[in-house]
Amino acid sequence: MNVPPTALPLLRTPLYAFHAAHRAHFVPFNGWEMPLYYSGILAEHAAVRSGVGFFDVGHMGILTVEGSTAAALLSRRTTANVERLVPGQAHYTFFLEQTGRIVDDLLITRLDRGAGPVRTFLAVPNAGRAFEIESILQQHRHPDVTIRRWNGAVTILAVQGPGSRHLLETMMNWSLAPLKFYASRFYPDPAPSEASSEGVVGGAIPTDLDRGILVSRTGYTGELGYELFVRAPRAIPIAEGLVHGGATPCGLGARDTLRLEKGFLLSGQEFSRDRSPIEAGQERFVERDHDFVGRPVIDKEVAEGTAERLVGLKVTEPGAIPRHGTPIRHDGKVIGALTSGGISPSLHIGIALAYLPRELTSPGTVVELELRGQWIPASVVHLPFLPAPRPVK
């Protein structure tokens, strides 16, 4: 993971005191002081893959977009046809420039219950782009649309791993089975009775967080996982409850190794206003049934293809650790650099992401990486590096 330098003062999430009490090692990350690890990246990675871990993701943007034309605004500015989202549905999408290049990727969730013409959406962009995304939406909104940012008042805990459902159900007296992948519900905090423990579709941020928690099921690890949107004062008690229940607190280091094994993009590395969703192999998240900023470029790339595509690379040389920025060559010519790289804790080999010329993107193609002054072979492989676990209904 490439952690860019950040000028002080750094922002802190409502969980900062929890991190300090649990001896987190802090780093600056996109203007925030965030934990890189607690017990260690490998231990935290293993906890998520085999049990349950949780992350502070309160540095991500927490925006509500509300109004009768809110869906039209978000549809125009992203690759998702937001008009089609039903109450409680979440969607991963891209925010593009006119050039078709990615400004950011984000999650959009419909929060209203669908009872009237006013629509309410929760938008969660990356920390490094949150203020910019908010500003662009403010510039292009109609007068009926209200956009608010809730960081500080509201925060997010991501509970991830095959044991996440059992832990949350036990700890909070919830029934999470009705919550499907890429959906959200408001749950009581804690559930006062079994009758209300299955959650309610639709609600308001932050009003309904006074007595409940918004739970979404998405995740950035490839494992079963849930995101808890809570009022700031509830963050530390819930985090301590998770630890008491056996969950491992995890930092940015494990978050990066986990997402890399699944081939998930990282803002600022796989894209930074220089790549399109098509180049990044994300066609499935581009809905071309509506007009959006950058669509003419996207249509052209879909029809004609792109000069480069994002691929996975596997390095089997013992001790070879690919990193962000590592040069790549083919036939003696440097052709680019890795966007992400590292040792896979699950596979025990070097893995990396990179954009390669289209003719070099077939699985089995061999390129070379410059590692510690030597050129080491790396093979193109299908993504993800780590196969998906057995689906959880």
Secondary structure, DSSP 4 states (H G I P E B T S, - for coil): ------PSSPB--TTHHHHHHTT-EEEEETTEEEEEESS-HHHHHHHHHHS-EEEE-TTS--EEEEETTHHHHHHHHBSS-GGGPPTTBEEEEEEE-TTS-EEEEEEEEE-S-SSSS-EEEEEEE-GGGHHHHHHHHHHH--TT-EEEE-BTTEEEEEEESTTHHHHHHHHH----TT--TTBEEEEESS-SSGGGTT-BS---TTGGGGTEEEEE---SSSSSEEEEEEEHHHHHHHHHHHHHTTPEEE-HHHHHHHHHHTT---BTTTBSSS--TTTTT-GGG--TTS--TTHHHHHHHHHH--SEEEEEEEE-STT----TT-EEEETTEEEEEEEEEEE-TTT-SEEEEEEEEGGG-STT-EEEEEETTEEEEEEEEPSPSSPPPPP--
